[in-house]
């Protein structure tokens, strides 16, 4: 390491408080990972011991044709078992996806001071936050990731406040993806025998965030993680991967007893988007649909970007198992909560698998 930090405080100050991020540290010249980023053995990702993804991408165009039932059944099976699936013919222009990856690299390739204007506490808008890791103040080992988060309220605010590089492409990405999310959510609810009106669906995905994640090259990827084990807190997440890969999901559903607890790679597929179930949908479905525990590895060869959209309930929305399902199942597996309380709990702790669900879980 050509530049060293005297202690943990100096590294934390440089990377987190001053907004240089992991990329700023890497740009100084690293020959080895600082100890603050070295993960405990049990959290490291062994890429030699993962399952291949046997799922084929789902063609969403089939939902509008004679194969609707077949396509819907495939979506339901993935949501009940793995909680992750990939979709094509999703309605988001492919050129837009390429543009998103390009602007992400442009944004994170800027000088640190250009990005640091969006740091928490100094950002000109509460809708935009630039940061690193997840909750660095509470993590025993930091995550090898920088990110910018953009909250959507309306088009006017997005165009006014989101970073110049992102505002137009990210807004189009959000709007076209939201149509797809509604279609998938309606399909999943249809299978449960539940019809939700537009106002309820809009409330369940009423808060939307577009994030751009940047994973700089890492000299010792086997010691680090880009993102630690976690499930997403929202309803459904849409994810654009680049071509490098590094996303892994834990097998929990009916993958066969020999696969339970193992990790499966979700490989990048050109033109596809990744969809994953969040905690909210697991709670609403009374455990029928599974929020997926997942994590991200780092790489020594190329910097990687990914752009997720988190569709999340409005903070004031009450979230609990749907009454029709509780009646049918004979038991409520989760208590009703105000989503803002769930969200505060989620962001108040470091990543630790699906532990966030315990906040709403009713002990058997």
N, C-alpha and C positions, 0 to 999 in steps of 0.2 A: 504493500500500500504506500504510494508515494507521498500521500498526505495523511497524517494521523491526527486523531482527536485525543486530547489529554485525558478526557474522562467521558462518562455517559452524558453528562450535562452539556458538554461542548458539542457532541454529536447531535443531541436532541435539539439544541438551540439552532444549529446550522440547518438541519434537515427539516424540522417541524416548525419552530417559531419563526425563523427567517424565511421559510418557504422555498429553500433550495431543493427540497425533496430528495428522493433516492437518486433521481437523475443528476442533480447537482453534485451529489456525493460521488457518483460513478464518474462524472466528467472530470473530477479531480485526479482520477487514476487510482484504481483499486486492483490489488493483486490477490486480496482475500477479503471475505465478508467480515465486517465488524461484528464483534461478539453480540451486540445488541440485536442482530438479525438472525443469529443462529438458533434454530428451533430445537426444542427437546426431541429426542429420538423418536418418540411416538407420534410426533406431528409432521415428521419429514415424509416426503413423497417418494416411494420406491417405484420408479417407472418400470422396473423389470417385473413387478408383481401386480399388474393391473389387468382387468378383463377387457377384451375388445368389445366395442359397441356393435351389437348384432342388429340394432334397429335400423330400418330403412327410413329415409325422410318421408314425411307424410305430405301428400299432394293436397293442399287445402282447396284447390279448385274443385275437387271431387265432392265437397260439401254442397255444391250448388247444382249437382247433376244426379243422374240415376244411381250413382254409387254412394249417395249420402250416408246411408246406414253403415256401409262397410267402413268408410273413412271415419265416421263418428265413433264406431266401435274401436278403431285403432287408437284414436285420441284418448278415449276413456281408459283403455287397457294401459296405455303409457302413464296416464295420470294416476291410476290406481296402484301401479307397481313401482316404476322407477321415479316418477315425478318429473321426468325430463323427456323431451322429444324434439326433433328437428322438423321444420316445415319448409316446403318450397311452394312456388306459385301462391305466395302469401299476400300479394298486392303491393309490396314495397318495391319500388323500382330498383333494379340491380345496379344501375349506374349511381344511384343515390347511396347505396351501401358502399361502393368503392370510394365515393367522395367523402363519406363519413370517416373512413379509415385514413384517407389522405389528410383531412383537416385535423384529425386527432394527432397525427405525427407533427403537423405544423404547429399546433398549439403547444405541445410538450417540448418541441424543439426550440422554443423561444428562450431568451435569456431569463434567468430566474426571477428578476424583478418584474418582468412583464406578467408572469403568472401570480406572483406574490400579491398583486393588487387585489386578488380575490380571496386572500386568506380570511378566515373567520375573525371578525372584530374590525377588519379594515375594508372588507369588500363593499363596493358602492351599493350593493343590493343584497338583501337577505335571500334572494332567489339563487344566488351563485356562490359556491364555496369551492375553493381549491385547497387540497390537503394531501396527506400521505398516510399510509397504513389504514387502520380502521378507527380505533380510539387509542392513539399512541400513548396517552397519559395513563392508560390502564392495562397495557399489554406487557406481558413478561418478555416476549420476543416480538419485535416489530415485523410487519409485513412488507415485502419488497414491491411496493406499489405507490404510485402517485395518481391522483384523480382530480377531476373537476366535476361538480354536481350542479345540475341546472333544474330548478323546480319550475313546473309549468302552472301558471294561473290563468293566463289568457295570451292570445297571439301578440297583442300590443306590448305586454310586459316582456315577453320573450324576446321580441325584436329590439326592445329598448335596452334590456339589461344583460342578456346572455352574451358571452364573448363573441366578438366580431367573427372569428373563424367559424363558429358553430351555428350562429343564430338561425340562418335560413335552412341549412341542410338538416340540423337537428330537429327543427320545428316540423319539417316535412316528414322526417322519419317518425316522429312522435304521432303525427296525425294519421298517417297511413297505417302505422302499427296498431293504433287504437281501434281502428275498424276491425282488424284481424283479431285482436284480443276479445272484443265483444262477441265476435262470431264463435270463437273457441269457448268462451265462458257460457254462452247460450247452449252450445252443444253439450258441455259437461253438465249443466243444470237439467237439460232435457233428459239425459240418461237417469238422473236422480228422480225424475218425475216431478220436478219443480219448475214453475214458470215465474221468472222475476220480471217485473215491469221495468221500463227503461229508466225510471228514476232510481230504482234500487240498484240496477246494474251500474248506472253512472255514479252512484254513491260508493259502490264497492271498488271502483277504479277512479274515484274522484280526485285523488292526489297523484300526480304523475311526476316522475323525476327521470331525466336523461343524465346518465353518468358517462364520462369517458375515462377509461382506466389505462394507465401506462405502466408497463412492466419493463424497466430497463434491463439490459444484459447484466448477468450476475456471474462473478468469477467462480462461485461455488454453489450452483443451483441445488445440489443435493442436500445442502444444509439449511435452505430457506424455503419459504412459501410466498407466492404472490398474494394469495388470499387464504386465510386459514379456514378450517372446517366450519360451515355455517349453513343455515337455511335462510331463505329470504322471508321478510316479514309480511309482504304484501299478498295480493291475490294471484296475479300471474306476472312473470318477468319475461321480457323479450331480450334476447342477447345476440348481438352481432360479433362474431369472432373474426380475427384475421386468419391468414393461412398457416400460422405457426403452431397453434394448438397449445394444450396445457390445462384443459378443463377436465376435472374428474368428479364423478358423482358416486355416492355410496349406494350400494344395492340393498334395499330393505324389503321390497315387496315380494311377489311370487317369482323370484328369479331362480328358485330351487334352493334347497338347504345348503348345497355346496357353495353357493354364491352369496349367501347372506353376510353382510358386513364387509364384503370386498368392494374394491373401487373399480369403476369402469370409466374409461376415457370417452369423452364426447368429442370426436374428431371434427375439425373444420370441414365443412362441405361448401364448395363454392356456390354462392347464391342462396344458401339456406340461412334461416334464423333458428336459434335455439329458444324453446319455450320451456319454462319450468314453473311448477306449482309452488306457491308460497304458503306460509303458515296460515294466512287468513282463509285460504281455500280449504286447507285441511280442517280448520275449525268449523267453517260453514258446512262442510260435508260430513261432519261428525266423525272424521277420521277416514272416510272412504277414499278421498284423494290425498296423496302423500306429498307434503313439502319435501323437497330433495336436499339432503345434506351434500354440499359440494365444496370444492376447493380448487386452487389454481397453483400450478408449479411455475417456477422461473426457468430461464434458459440462458446459456452462456454465449449463444451464437447471434441472436437477433433480439432487439427490443420488440415487445408485443403490445398491441392495443386491443381493447374490447370495448363495445359500447352497449351497455344494458339500458333498457327502459323498465323502471319499476312502476307497476300500476298498483296503487295502494288505496285503501279506503280513506274517506275524509276523516280527519282527526276526531270529529264529533260523532262519527258513526258507531252504533252499537253492533258488536260482532259476537255471534254465538252460533251454535249448531242450528240449522234451519228446523223450525218446529215440525215440519212434515217428516223429517228424518229421525228426530228424537222419538216421535210417536211410533214410527216404523221399527226403529232399533230397540225401543224400550228403555233406552238410557241416553243421557247426555254425557258425552266424554269431555266436554269443555264447558266452562262457565261463560256467561255473557260478560263482555268487557267493553269499555269505551276504547276505541282504537288508539287514541292519543296516549293512554296509559300503557298499552302494549308497546307502542313505538318508543316511549321514553325508557321503558325497561330494556328494549332491544339495543338502543344506542348507549345505554348506560354501562355496558359490559363489553369485555373483549369477546371475540368469536370463540364459541365453545360448542360446536356441533349444533344439535337441535334443542339445546337447553332452554332457549328462549320460549319454546312452546310450554314449558312447565308453568309459566306465568298464568296460562289459561286452563291448564289441564285439571280435571277433577280426578283425584286419586281413586282407583278402583276399590 
